[in-house]
Amino acid sequence: MMNAMDLDRAAVPSDAPPGRGRLDATGLKALTAQAVTVSSEDGAGRRGPFRPEVWLSARQRHAARLAVHWFRTADIAAVALITLALMALNSPGGLLLAPVSAIVPLATAALVLLGLIRSLGLYRFSRDQGVLLTLAVVVCVTAVGGITALALDLVLAGGANSAACLIWIGMVGGSLCVLHTGWSGRITQWRREGTLTPNIVLVGATRHAEALIRDALQRRDLNVLGVFDDRLARSPDSLAGVPVLGDAAALMTHRMTPYVDRIVLAIDPRAEQRVRELTARLSTLPNEVTLLVDPVDDTERLAALDRLARPPLAAIGGTIDPDQRAFNKRLQDLLIGTLALVLLSPVILLTAVAIRLDSPGPIFFRQRRHGFNQEEIVVWKFRSMRHEAADATASRQVTSDDDRVTRVGRIIRSTSLDELPQLFNVLKGEMSLVGPRPHAIGMKTGETESALLVAEYAHRHRMKPGMTGWAAIKGSRGPLHNAHDVRRRVQLDVEYIERQSLWLDLWIMAVTLPVLLGDRAAVR
């Protein structure tokens, strides 16, 4: 069997473009053919049973999970548009002069309808929720909303607006049926492609792990990508067809981790010392860690699998949860990012022209950096250094009077104009407007890789990187000279992740420009 280093190299081909979220048969799928090869004594090599046809990063699968919020937003927009249009048509003097009797029935019907769709769980899209059942529920709740409107109209206007109420029932019901047919079809396609199937790795080649794998094979709602075990001398080459890829140390640096949603400890919980040690080591990764408790019977084992396999989609309802915050943040990025790109397009164009006239070489500089869940992304910047002196790995951080920086480069770095092309990363979903700043992969502090100086370094990858962030406005930007600088950067990034909210993001964006322009001592 291949060792951990070989596996790491096999995960992504050397000529593959960095930062891709989707890997074809020559990408991570190559790990299937190479890493799962068993010894010659066991016969020919075989593939692991859970390898998806298309590899999606955790960021991309999370974006699919948040799709239900977009579905609900579209439903609200459709119902609101139809309701307002009928109100306007039913009020010759316009909405502002419309009598209460013409507004209240339809407005109440819309609120009742949307509330029922949400409370009845139509956005859960469970596997046993067929499209016909969904459409039947949509028709029923539309009828309830319509009956409410007719009853209110009868009380307030003596039935004068009953025609508008009946038209509302037909238009809203028809629109929602079309929309929910599309939503159900999209969810079915994602399930078929594996987009909504959680990816996990198991730590511990135990009988508990083998039982979980066999159950998951029957259910097909959970992908077990690999097994890691510190006791390799006693571990088999594979467990129920799933390859044993190395020890816990191999998992820490494996190229598979950006595609993993959850790490499951499948060791005996009674081995408390070993559980504590592995939990402490794995907690430095951005992936969620779960302890699989030995189930007493089939019911408990199936319940454990249910917990690992859910939620395929974000929940709608209740208090603001991480999924709701992620959706709000994405919506904020799209709205403000698009507006910023339009307003700043003249500045972007002038900067590009200045770079082209100042020095030979490309206008843009691309660099591989870590994104959400340690996914490799390609970050775009305006080129600020001489082309032949570009440092894609940040092995040498920029200092004052750096001879590699061009004349225009000094201006755009001091004003952060070199970061403007990252708006395209934001709109693409790889970055956010606000978040931990993305560091170059392999970036060094002194002679040591920065990620090795602080154990909690990977915690900053639990959120998408940002164009600006809490650390940036708190003075932690530019080069990191020692372990103390790295630790402070990580602490500020983790503090932001724990505090993140819409208002904090807006405040950070508002103060970014004056803070950066007011700090003349900063080296960028």
C-alpha positions as CSV (number, residue, x, y, z in Angstrom):
1,M,0.0,0.0,0.0
2,M,1.2,3.5,-0.7
3,N,2.5,5.6,2.2
4,A,1.0,8.8,3.4
5,M,3.4,11.0,1.4
6,D,2.6,9.1,-1.8
7,L,-1.1,9.4,-1.1
8,D,-0.8,13.2,-0.7
9,R,0.9,13.5,-4.0
10,A,-1.6,11.2,-5.7
11,A,-4.6,13.2,-4.5
12,V,-4.2,16.0,-7.1
13,P,-2.1,15.8,-10.3
14,S,0.9,18.2,-10.5
15,D,-0.4,19.8,-13.7
16,A,-3.9,20.4,-12.3
17,P,-4.9,24.1,-12.0
18,P,-4.7,25.0,-8.3
19,G,-7.8,26.1,-6.5
20,R,-10.3,24.0,-8.5
21,G,-13.3,22.9,-6.5
22,R,-14.4,20.2,-9.0
23,L,-11.9,17.5,-9.8
24,D,-12.4,15.1,-12.7
25,A,-11.1,11.6,-13.2
26,T,-7.5,12.9,-13.3
27,G,-7.9,14.7,-10.0
28,L,-8.8,13.4,-6.6
29,K,-10.4,10.5,-8.3
30,A,-6.9,9.4,-9.1
31,L,-6.6,8.7,-5.4
32,T,-9.3,6.1,-5.9
33,A,-7.3,4.1,-8.4
34,Q,-4.0,4.5,-6.7
35,A,-4.5,4.8,-2.9
36,V,-6.9,1.9,-2.7
37,T,-4.5,-0.6,-4.2
38,V,-4.1,-3.6,-2.0
39,S,-1.0,-5.8,-1.8
40,S,-0.3,-8.5,-4.4
41,E,-1.1,-11.2,-1.9
42,D,-4.7,-9.9,-1.7
43,G,-5.2,-9.8,-5.5
44,A,-5.9,-7.0,-7.9
45,G,-6.4,-3.5,-6.7
46,R,-9.9,-2.2,-6.2
47,R,-11.7,1.1,-5.8
48,G,-13.2,2.3,-2.6
49,P,-17.0,2.0,-2.6
50,F,-17.9,5.6,-1.8
51,R,-15.9,7.6,-4.4
52,P,-18.1,10.3,-6.0
53,E,-18.0,10.9,-9.7
54,V,-17.5,14.6,-9.2
55,W,-15.5,15.9,-6.2
56,L,-17.0,19.0,-4.6
57,S,-15.3,20.9,-1.9
58,A,-17.0,21.4,1.4
59,R,-17.6,25.1,0.4
60,Q,-19.4,24.0,-2.7
61,R,-21.6,21.5,-0.9
62,H,-22.3,24.0,1.8
63,A,-23.5,26.5,-0.9
64,A,-25.9,23.8,-2.2
65,R,-27.2,23.3,1.3
66,L,-28.0,27.0,1.5
67,A,-30.0,26.8,-1.7
68,V,-33.2,26.4,0.3
69,H,-32.9,30.0,1.4
70,W,-32.7,31.1,-2.2
71,F,-35.8,28.9,-2.9
72,R,-37.7,30.6,-0.1
73,T,-36.6,34.1,-1.2
74,A,-37.9,33.3,-4.7
75,D,-41.2,32.1,-3.3
76,I,-41.6,35.2,-1.2
77,A,-40.8,37.4,-4.2
78,A,-43.3,35.7,-6.5
79,V,-46.1,35.8,-3.9
80,A,-45.4,39.5,-3.0
81,L,-45.2,40.5,-6.7
82,I,-48.6,38.9,-7.5
83,T,-50.2,40.2,-4.4
84,L,-49.0,43.8,-5.0
85,A,-50.0,43.7,-8.6
86,L,-53.5,42.5,-7.8
87,M,-53.8,45.2,-5.1
88,A,-52.8,47.9,-7.5
89,L,-55.2,46.6,-10.2
90,N,-58.0,46.5,-7.6
91,S,-57.4,50.1,-6.5
92,P,-58.0,52.6,-9.3
93,G,-56.4,55.4,-7.2
94,G,-53.2,53.5,-6.6
95,L,-51.9,51.5,-3.6
96,L,-51.3,54.6,-1.5
97,L,-55.0,55.6,-1.8
98,A,-56.4,52.1,-1.7
99,P,-59.0,51.3,1.0
100,V,-58.1,48.9,3.8
101,S,-60.7,46.5,2.5
102,A,-58.8,46.1,-0.8
103,I,-55.4,45.5,0.9
104,V,-56.0,43.5,4.1
105,P,-57.5,40.3,2.5
106,L,-54.8,39.7,0.0
107,A,-52.0,40.8,2.3
108,T,-53.2,38.4,5.0
109,A,-53.6,35.6,2.5
110,A,-50.0,36.0,1.4
111,L,-48.7,36.0,5.0
112,V,-50.8,32.9,5.9
113,L,-49.6,31.1,2.8
114,L,-45.9,31.8,3.3
115,G,-46.1,31.0,7.0
116,L,-47.8,27.6,6.3
117,I,-45.2,26.6,3.6
118,R,-42.4,27.3,6.1
119,S,-44.1,25.6,9.1
120,L,-45.1,22.5,7.2
121,G,-41.4,21.8,6.2
122,L,-41.7,22.1,2.5
123,Y,-38.1,23.4,2.4
124,R,-36.8,20.2,4.0
125,F,-37.0,18.2,0.8
126,S,-36.7,14.9,2.7
127,R,-36.1,11.8,0.6
128,D,-39.7,10.5,1.1
129,Q,-41.1,13.9,0.1
130,G,-42.1,13.3,-3.6
131,V,-42.9,16.1,-6.0
132,L,-46.6,15.1,-6.1
133,L,-46.9,15.3,-2.4
134,T,-45.1,18.7,-2.4
135,L,-47.5,20.1,-5.1
136,A,-50.5,18.7,-3.2
137,V,-49.4,20.6,-0.1
138,V,-48.8,23.8,-2.1
139,V,-52.3,23.6,-3.5
140,C,-53.8,23.0,-0.1
141,V,-52.0,25.9,1.6
142,T,-52.8,28.2,-1.3
143,A,-56.4,27.3,-0.9
144,V,-56.2,28.0,2.8
145,G,-54.7,31.4,2.0
146,G,-57.4,32.1,-0.6
147,I,-60.2,31.1,1.8
148,T,-58.8,33.5,4.4
149,A,-58.8,36.3,1.8
150,L,-62.4,35.5,0.7
151,A,-63.6,35.5,4.4
152,L,-61.9,38.8,5.2
153,D,-63.2,40.3,2.0
154,L,-66.7,39.2,2.9
155,V,-66.4,40.8,6.4
156,L,-64.7,44.0,5.3
157,A,-66.2,44.7,1.8
158,G,-69.2,42.4,1.5
159,G,-67.5,40.3,-1.1
160,A,-66.7,43.1,-3.5
161,N,-63.2,41.9,-4.1
162,S,-63.9,38.2,-4.4
163,A,-62.9,38.1,-8.1
164,A,-59.4,39.5,-7.1
165,C,-59.1,36.8,-4.4
166,L,-60.0,34.0,-6.8
167,I,-57.5,35.3,-9.4
168,W,-54.9,35.5,-6.5
169,I,-55.5,31.8,-5.7
170,G,-55.0,30.8,-9.4
171,M,-51.9,32.9,-10.0
172,V,-50.1,32.2,-6.7
173,G,-51.0,28.5,-6.8
174,G,-49.8,28.1,-10.4
175,S,-46.6,30.0,-9.8
176,L,-45.7,28.1,-6.6
177,C,-46.4,24.8,-8.3
178,V,-44.0,25.7,-11.1
179,L,-41.3,26.9,-8.7
180,H,-41.6,23.9,-6.3
181,T,-41.4,21.5,-9.2
182,G,-38.2,23.2,-10.2
183,W,-36.9,23.1,-6.6
184,S,-37.7,19.4,-6.2
185,G,-36.1,18.6,-9.5
186,R,-32.9,20.4,-8.6
187,I,-32.7,18.7,-5.2
188,T,-33.2,15.3,-6.9
189,Q,-30.4,16.0,-9.3
190,W,-28.1,17.1,-6.5
191,R,-28.8,13.9,-4.6
192,R,-28.1,11.8,-7.7
193,E,-24.8,13.6,-8.2
194,G,-23.8,13.3,-4.5
195,T,-23.8,17.1,-4.0
196,L,-25.9,16.7,-0.9
197,T,-24.2,13.6,0.4
198,P,-21.9,14.4,3.4
199,N,-18.3,13.3,3.1
200,I,-16.7,11.9,6.2
201,V,-13.4,10.2,7.1
202,L,-13.1,7.7,10.0
203,V,-10.2,7.7,12.5
204,G,-9.8,4.2,13.9
205,A,-9.9,1.0,11.9
206,T,-12.2,-0.6,14.4
207,R,-15.2,-2.9,14.3
208,H,-17.3,0.1,15.0
209,A,-15.9,1.8,11.9
210,E,-16.5,-1.4,9.8
211,A,-20.1,-1.6,11.0
212,L,-20.7,2.0,10.1
213,I,-19.3,1.5,6.6
214,R,-21.4,-1.5,5.9
215,D,-24.6,0.3,7.1
216,A,-23.6,3.4,5.0
217,L,-23.2,1.2,1.9
218,Q,-26.8,0.1,2.3
219,R,-28.2,3.6,2.9
220,R,-26.1,5.5,0.3
221,D,-26.7,8.8,2.0
222,L,-23.2,9.1,3.5
223,N,-19.7,8.9,1.8
224,V,-16.9,7.4,3.8
225,L,-13.8,8.6,1.9
226,G,-11.1,6.9,3.9
227,V,-9.9,5.6,7.2
228,F,-7.0,6.8,9.2
229,D,-5.5,4.9,12.2
230,D,-2.4,5.6,14.4
231,R,-1.9,1.9,14.8
232,L,-1.0,1.1,11.2
233,A,1.0,-2.0,12.1
234,R,-2.2,-3.6,13.2
235,S,-4.5,-2.0,10.6
236,P,-5.7,-3.7,7.4
237,D,-5.1,-2.1,4.0
238,S,-8.8,-1.4,3.7
239,L,-11.9,-1.7,5.8
240,A,-15.0,-3.0,4.1
241,G,-13.6,-1.7,0.9
242,V,-12.6,1.7,2.2
243,P,-8.9,2.4,2.1
244,V,-6.8,3.0,5.2
245,L,-4.9,6.0,4.1
246,G,-2.4,6.6,6.9
247,D,-2.3,7.8,10.5
248,A,-3.7,10.9,12.2
249,A,-0.6,12.9,11.2
250,A,-1.3,12.0,7.5
251,L,-4.9,13.3,7.9
252,M,-3.6,16.6,9.2
253,T,-1.9,17.4,5.9
254,H,-3.9,15.3,3.5
255,R,-5.1,16.8,0.2
256,M,-8.5,15.2,0.8
257,T,-9.4,17.4,3.9
258,P,-11.0,20.3,1.9
259,Y,-13.6,17.8,0.6
260,V,-14.4,16.4,4.1
261,D,-17.4,17.6,6.0
262,R,-16.8,15.7,9.2
263,I,-14.1,13.6,10.9
264,V,-15.6,10.8,12.9
265,L,-13.6,9.1,15.8
266,A,-14.6,5.5,15.6
267,I,-12.5,4.3,18.5
268,D,-13.7,2.9,21.8
269,P,-14.9,5.8,23.9
270,R,-13.7,3.9,27.0
271,A,-10.1,4.6,25.8
272,E,-10.4,8.0,27.3
273,Q,-6.7,9.0,27.0
274,R,-6.6,8.1,23.3
275,V,-9.8,9.9,22.7
276,R,-8.5,13.1,24.4
277,E,-5.2,13.0,22.5
278,L,-6.8,12.5,19.1
279,T,-9.5,15.1,19.8
280,A,-6.9,17.6,20.8
281,R,-4.8,16.9,17.7
282,L,-7.7,16.9,15.2
283,S,-9.3,20.0,16.8
284,T,-6.6,22.1,15.0
285,L,-8.3,21.3,11.7
286,P,-11.3,23.3,10.4
287,N,-13.3,20.1,10.0
288,E,-15.9,19.2,12.6
289,V,-14.9,16.3,14.8
290,T,-17.5,13.8,16.1
291,L,-17.1,10.8,18.5
292,L,-18.9,7.7,17.4
293,V,-20.2,6.1,20.6
294,D,-20.5,2.3,20.4
295,P,-24.2,1.6,19.7
296,V,-26.1,-0.9,21.8
297,D,-28.4,-2.1,19.1
298,D,-29.5,-1.5,15.5
299,T,-31.8,1.3,16.5
300,E,-28.9,3.3,18.1
301,R,-26.6,2.5,15.2
302,L,-29.2,3.8,12.6
303,A,-29.8,6.9,14.8
304,A,-26.0,7.6,14.8
305,L,-26.0,7.3,11.0
306,D,-29.0,9.6,10.7
307,R,-27.1,12.3,12.8
308,L,-24.1,12.0,10.5
309,A,-26.1,12.1,7.3
310,R,-28.2,15.1,8.2
311,P,-28.9,17.9,7.5
312,P,-28.7,17.5,3.7
313,L,-30.2,21.0,3.5
314,A,-30.1,24.0,5.8
315,A,-33.0,24.3,8.2
316,I,-35.4,27.2,7.8
317,G,-37.0,28.5,11.0
318,G,-36.2,29.2,14.6
319,T,-33.4,31.4,15.8
320,I,-30.6,32.6,13.5
321,D,-28.3,29.6,13.1
322,P,-24.9,29.3,11.3
323,D,-26.6,28.3,8.0
324,Q,-28.9,31.4,8.2
325,R,-25.8,33.6,8.9
326,A,-23.9,32.0,6.0
327,F,-26.8,32.7,3.7
328,N,-27.1,36.3,4.9
329,K,-23.4,36.8,4.4
330,R,-23.5,35.4,0.9
331,L,-26.4,37.6,0.0
332,Q,-24.5,40.6,1.5
333,D,-21.4,39.6,-0.6
334,L,-23.4,39.4,-3.8
335,L,-25.3,42.7,-3.4
336,I,-22.5,44.9,-2.1
337,G,-19.8,43.1,-4.2
338,T,-21.8,43.7,-7.4
339,L,-22.4,47.3,-6.5
340,A,-18.7,47.8,-5.6
341,L,-17.6,46.3,-8.9
342,V,-19.9,48.6,-10.9
343,L,-18.9,51.8,-8.9
344,L,-15.2,51.0,-8.9
345,S,-14.9,49.8,-12.5
346,P,-13.3,53.2,-13.6
347,V,-10.7,52.8,-10.9
348,I,-10.1,49.2,-11.8
349,L,-9.6,50.2,-15.5
350,L,-7.3,53.1,-14.7
351,T,-5.2,50.9,-12.4
352,A,-4.9,48.2,-15.1
353,V,-3.7,50.8,-17.6
354,A,-1.2,52.3,-15.1
355,I,0.3,48.8,-14.5
356,R,0.6,48.1,-18.2
357,L,2.4,51.4,-18.8
358,D,4.7,51.1,-15.8
359,S,6.4,47.8,-16.3
360,P,6.3,44.8,-18.6
361,G,4.3,41.8,-17.6
362,P,0.7,40.8,-17.0
363,I,-1.7,43.1,-15.3
364,F,-2.9,40.5,-12.8
365,F,-1.1,38.4,-10.3
366,R,-2.5,35.0,-9.3
367,Q,-1.6,33.2,-6.2
368,R,-2.7,29.9,-4.6
369,R,-4.1,30.5,-1.2
370,H,-6.1,28.7,1.4
371,G,-9.9,29.2,1.4
372,F,-12.7,27.7,3.4
373,N,-11.9,24.4,5.0
374,Q,-8.3,24.7,3.6
375,E,-9.5,24.5,0.0
376,E,-6.9,25.7,-2.4
377,I,-8.2,28.7,-4.4
378,V,-6.6,31.1,-6.9
379,V,-6.7,34.7,-5.6
380,W,-6.5,37.5,-8.1
381,K,-4.6,40.8,-7.4
382,F,-3.2,43.6,-9.5
383,R,0.5,42.9,-10.1
384,S,2.6,45.2,-7.9
385,M,6.0,43.6,-8.4
386,R,8.3,43.1,-11.3
387,H,7.1,40.1,-13.2
388,E,10.4,38.3,-13.0
389,A,10.5,38.8,-9.2
390,A,7.0,37.6,-8.5
391,D,6.8,35.3,-5.5
392,A,3.8,33.0,-5.8
393,T,4.5,31.1,-2.6
394,A,5.2,34.1,-0.4
395,S,8.5,32.6,0.7
396,R,9.8,36.1,1.2
397,Q,7.3,38.6,2.6
398,V,7.3,42.2,1.4
399,T,9.3,44.7,3.4
400,S,9.7,48.5,3.2
401,D,11.8,49.6,0.3
402,D,11.4,46.2,-1.3
403,D,13.3,46.3,-4.6
404,R,10.7,43.9,-6.2
405,V,7.8,46.4,-5.9
406,T,7.3,48.7,-8.9
407,R,6.5,52.4,-8.8
408,V,2.8,51.9,-9.4
409,G,3.0,48.8,-7.1
410,R,3.9,51.0,-4.2
411,I,0.9,53.2,-4.7
412,I,-1.7,50.4,-5.2
413,R,-0.3,48.4,-2.2
414,S,-0.4,51.4,0.1
415,T,-4.0,52.1,-0.9
416,S,-5.0,48.4,-1.2
417,L,-6.1,49.0,-4.8
418,D,-4.1,45.8,-5.6
419,E,-6.9,43.9,-3.8
420,L,-9.8,45.1,-6.0
421,P,-9.7,42.1,-8.4
422,Q,-10.6,39.9,-5.5
423,L,-14.1,41.2,-6.0
424,F,-14.3,38.5,-8.7
425,N,-13.3,35.9,-6.1
426,V,-16.1,37.2,-3.9
427,L,-18.8,37.0,-6.6
428,K,-17.6,33.5,-7.5
429,G,-18.1,32.4,-3.9
430,E,-14.5,31.6,-3.1
431,M,-14.1,34.6,-0.8
432,S,-16.2,37.0,1.2
433,L,-16.0,40.8,1.5
434,V,-15.1,40.4,5.2
435,G,-13.2,37.5,6.8
436,P,-9.8,36.2,7.6
437,R,-7.3,37.4,5.0
438,P,-6.2,34.5,2.8
439,H,-2.6,33.5,3.2
440,A,-0.5,32.1,0.5
441,I,0.0,28.3,0.7
442,G,3.4,27.7,2.2
443,M,3.8,31.3,3.3
444,K,6.8,31.6,5.6
445,T,7.5,33.6,8.7
446,G,11.3,33.8,8.8
447,E,12.5,30.4,7.8
448,T,9.4,28.5,9.1
449,E,6.1,28.0,7.4
450,S,3.6,30.2,9.2
451,A,1.0,27.4,9.6
452,L,3.4,25.4,11.7
453,L,4.0,28.2,14.3
454,V,0.5,28.1,15.9
455,A,-1.4,24.9,16.5
456,E,-4.8,26.7,16.0
457,Y,-3.7,28.2,12.6
458,A,-6.3,26.1,10.6
459,H,-9.2,27.5,12.8
460,R,-9.1,30.7,10.6
461,H,-10.2,28.5,7.7
462,R,-13.6,27.8,9.3
463,M,-14.9,30.7,7.3
464,K,-14.3,31.9,3.8
465,P,-11.4,34.4,3.6
466,G,-12.2,38.1,3.1
467,M,-10.9,41.1,1.2
468,T,-10.8,42.9,4.6
469,G,-11.3,41.7,8.1
470,W,-11.2,42.2,11.8
471,A,-7.5,41.5,12.0
472,A,-6.8,44.0,9.2
473,I,-8.5,46.9,11.0
474,K,-6.9,46.0,14.3
475,G,-3.4,46.5,12.9
476,S,-2.5,42.9,12.1
477,R,-1.9,43.1,8.4
478,G,1.1,42.9,6.2
479,P,4.1,40.7,6.9
480,L,4.3,38.3,9.9
481,H,7.8,38.6,11.4
482,N,7.6,36.0,14.2
483,A,5.4,33.5,16.0
484,H,3.9,36.2,18.1
485,D,2.6,38.0,15.0
486,V,1.1,34.8,13.6
487,R,-0.5,34.0,17.0
488,R,-2.1,37.5,17.2
489,R,-3.4,37.2,13.6
490,V,-5.0,33.8,14.3
491,Q,-6.5,35.1,17.6
492,L,-8.1,38.1,15.9
493,D,-9.4,35.9,13.0
494,V,-10.9,33.3,15.4
495,E,-12.5,36.2,17.4
496,Y,-14.1,37.5,14.3
497,I,-15.4,34.0,13.3
498,E,-17.1,33.7,16.7
499,R,-18.6,37.2,16.6
500,Q,-19.5,37.5,12.9
501,S,-22.8,39.3,12.1
502,L,-24.2,41.5,9.4
503,W,-23.7,44.7,11.5
504,L,-20.1,43.8,12.4
505,D,-19.3,43.1,8.7
506,L,-20.8,46.5,7.7
507,W,-18.8,48.3,10.4
508,I,-15.6,46.6,9.3
509,M,-16.2,47.6,5.7
510,A,-17.0,51.1,6.7
511,V,-13.8,51.7,8.7
512,T,-11.4,49.7,6.4
513,L,-10.5,52.5,4.1
514,P,-9.9,55.2,6.7
515,V,-7.9,52.7,8.9
516,L,-5.7,51.5,6.0
517,L,-5.1,55.0,4.7
518,G,-4.4,56.4,8.2
519,D,-1.8,53.8,9.0
520,R,1.3,55.0,7.2
521,A,3.5,52.7,9.2
522,A,2.0,49.5,7.7
523,V,4.1,47.6,5.2
524,R,2.1,45.9,2.5
